[in-house]
Amino acid sequence: MTITKTEQRWPIECQVEAKLVQSGRWSVTQWDLVALKMHPSEDSQWVLPLDLFRDERTDYRFNLSSQQPKLFLAVEEQDEQLTPVTLTASQTIAGNFLDGDYLVLSIDMPLTVQAWIEAFIGRNGELLEQRRKKRKGAGRASGQ
């Protein structure tokens, strides 16, 4: 199955490396997301689609306006083997995976991806989260 690039989906190959880190008498495996390939090879299991969703535009804008925008890769770790789950530009989605006991790796977002996300936001407009004004008396017990 080949994933093709569209206005809201970009297949990206993630390259992950294991490093053995010594901590006192113990050594542990630490995983790092070391590179992204914008034109992935078709036979890699590490090709994941970076999907953009209209309801996450505020998250994308927040990420792009940070000092160093990031992409986040959620992986499942079992017996020192990794299985890729999702690639996202949303810190909220990445946080949800962290809460779900997944390992989340991050890497600096390439400028081409930043421009692509900017174009997506430009086509779909900025998403401004608004809170509605409560009705007068809402939330109060009605004692008669």
Phi, psi and omega per residue, in radians:
M1 nan 2.147 3.139
T2 -1.795 2.302 3.092
I3 -1.688 2.220 3.127
T4 -1.797 2.648 3.140
K5 -1.331 2.337 3.088
T6 -2.288 -2.973 3.112
E7 -1.233 -0.337 -3.132
Q8 -2.239 0.147 3.112
R9 -2.493 2.303 3.119
W10 -2.361 2.037 3.085
P11 -1.308 2.225 -3.097
I12 -2.291 2.355 3.094
E13 -1.611 2.251 -3.127
C14 -1.809 2.323 3.095
Q15 -1.949 2.068 -3.070
V16 -2.011 2.424 3.102
E17 -2.181 2.578 3.055
A18 -1.743 2.417 3.066
K19 -2.185 2.396 3.067
L20 -1.559 2.064 -3.080
V21 -1.944 2.265 3.128
Q22 -1.565 2.208 3.100
S23 -2.260 1.648 -3.059
G24 1.186 -2.180 3.120
R25 -1.531 -0.128 -3.052
W26 -1.785 2.602 2.990
S27 -2.136 2.369 -3.115
V28 -2.225 2.691 3.090
T29 -1.556 2.224 3.095
Q30 -2.022 2.289 -3.116
W31 -1.739 2.443 3.114
D32 -2.286 2.396 2.983
L33 -1.498 1.874 -2.962
V34 -1.735 -0.435 -3.102
A35 -2.774 2.742 3.051
L36 -2.177 2.426 3.049
K37 -1.954 2.067 -3.107
M38 -1.296 -0.384 3.087
H39 -2.100 1.457 -2.989
P40 -1.273 2.727 2.989
S41 -1.384 2.544 -3.003
E42 -1.291 -0.328 -3.038
D43 -1.611 0.032 -3.092
S44 -1.468 2.395 3.045
Q45 -1.330 -0.185 -3.076
W46 -1.683 0.320 3.024
V47 -1.547 2.054 -3.117
L48 -2.182 2.535 3.068
P49 -1.402 2.348 2.951
L50 -1.627 1.824 -3.103
D51 -1.715 2.412 3.069
L52 -1.894 2.405 -3.115
F53 -2.156 2.455 -3.082
R54 -1.061 -0.609 -3.091
D55 -1.366 -0.019 3.100
E56 -1.891 0.217 -3.085
R57 -1.045 -0.611 3.116
T58 -1.125 -0.706 3.101
D59 -1.105 -0.731 3.140
Y60 -1.114 -0.760 3.135
R61 -1.089 -0.744 3.120
F62 -1.050 -0.786 3.139
N63 -1.115 -0.824 -3.113
L64 -1.129 -0.522 -3.125
S65 -1.492 -0.063 3.093
S66 -1.287 2.914 -3.098
Q67 -1.095 -0.667 3.111
Q68 -2.392 1.665 3.138
P69 -1.036 2.555 -3.060
K70 -2.231 2.745 2.880
L71 -1.939 2.561 -3.064
F72 -2.113 2.314 3.110
L73 -2.005 2.051 3.072
A74 -1.637 2.263 3.138
V75 -2.295 2.711 3.057
E76 -1.824 2.238 -3.110
E77 -1.908 2.196 3.108
Q78 -2.551 2.139 -3.129
D79 0.941 0.777 3.137
E80 1.021 0.435 3.019
Q81 -2.032 2.407 -3.139
L82 -1.854 2.491 3.027
T83 -2.187 2.113 -3.137
P84 -1.190 2.463 -3.124
V85 -1.969 -0.982 -3.122
T86 -2.739 2.720 3.044
L87 -2.095 2.269 -3.070
T88 -2.510 2.759 3.030
A89 -1.843 0.063 -3.096
S90 -1.718 2.114 3.087
Q91 -1.166 -0.526 3.117
T92 -1.139 -0.799 3.123
I93 -1.126 -0.751 3.108
A94 -1.052 -0.723 3.099
G95 -1.100 -0.661 3.098
N96 -1.099 -0.681 3.104
F97 -1.193 -0.653 3.078
L98 -1.060 -0.734 3.123
D99 -1.137 -0.431 -3.132
G100 -1.604 0.336 3.092
D101 1.130 0.516 2.987
Y102 -1.649 2.766 3.031
L103 -1.555 2.250 3.137
V104 -2.047 2.110 3.119
L105 -1.854 2.617 3.134
S106 -2.283 2.749 3.115
I107 -2.603 2.662 3.096
D108 -1.036 2.396 -3.124
M109 -1.336 2.203 3.097
P110 -1.089 2.633 -3.117
L111 -1.060 -0.598 3.127
T112 -1.117 -0.648 3.107
V113 -1.244 -0.683 3.088
Q114 -1.032 -0.782 -3.137
A115 -1.134 -0.679 3.128
W116 -1.116 -0.741 3.121
I117 -1.187 -0.696 3.078
E118 -1.016 -0.739 3.129
A119 -1.127 -0.693 3.100
F120 -1.067 -0.797 3.128
I121 -1.134 -0.698 3.121
G122 -1.091 -0.706 3.128
R123 -1.213 -0.629 -3.029
N124 -1.783 -0.105 3.132
G125 1.442 2.757 3.098
E126 -1.259 2.470 3.078
L127 -1.725 1.965 3.127
L128 -1.780 2.077 3.130
E129 -1.391 2.171 -3.127
Q130 -2.093 2.523 3.035
R131 -1.803 2.362 3.109
R132 -1.382 2.603 3.081
K133 -1.295 2.342 -3.134
K134 -1.247 2.651 3.040
R135 -1.143 2.613 3.089
K136 -1.133 2.182 3.112
G137 1.585 -0.046 -3.126
A138 -1.171 2.402 3.085
G139 1.547 -0.029 3.135
R140 -1.796 2.540 3.091
A141 -1.224 2.381 3.137
S142 -1.668 1.656 -3.132
G143 -1.658 2.041 -3.140
Q144 -2.020 nan nan
